[in-house]
């Protein structure tokens, strides 16, 4: 693990380091055949007002979920998601007991953004906690990272309730294209380093997404806790993510500065 960037914020030192998977998976085979749930939609030009109201129009079919997202710029790269939230539809439908949005063919969005910085602390050190929502109708969130014990290293996922307290920790073992979660009970001295998405733009439509890790935190006497603080000063992207019925994300952003 090599630290390549360090930020200081409100007296806290926040690190970013290279990530090497302990069990790299083989790349998935791509097919030229278009999947039946692939998106058939367009995100029209998005705008961001001075009061950080994000507006956009989306039209088309095969839309599963829509998110707002904020990324932080550092040099030629973007880190995040600083924030990612589901956009609620005007009406929902239930499929297999799960509530899902029921979108019109034309969707007009106007969302007020409130940027902040979420950190994870062990009571001594702090790390970037770029959490993602746990579910469309769930108020909790989750954070993936690298879990290290005395004799092993694995990918893990921590889920939090709406108060930022841990609900569950899972070890996620990957084999081929499948992943198997197992309940994990931390021992004193074990560490968890949150993943940070690193995005670079090929053009305005295509993005390369890789991963770094933030500051390793140590399990001990004090429980891990999420903290919400003022955002870092700098350049950002605010955007719309549209997920199609096959799970593919399409992104469109607009820049702003804090």
Secondary structure, 3 states (H helix, E strand, C coil): CCEEEEEEECCEEEEEEECCCCCCCCCCCCCCCCCCCCCEEEECCCEECCCCEEEEEEEEECEEEEEEEEEEEECCEEEEEEEEEECCCCCEEEECCEEEECCCCEEEEEEECCCCEEEEECCCCEEECCCEEEECCEEEEEEEEEEECCCCEEEEEEEECCCCEEEEEEEEEEECCEEEEEECCCCCCCEEEEEEEEEEECCCCCEEEEEEEECCEECCCCCCEEEEECCCCCEEEEEEEEEECCCCEEEEEEEEEC
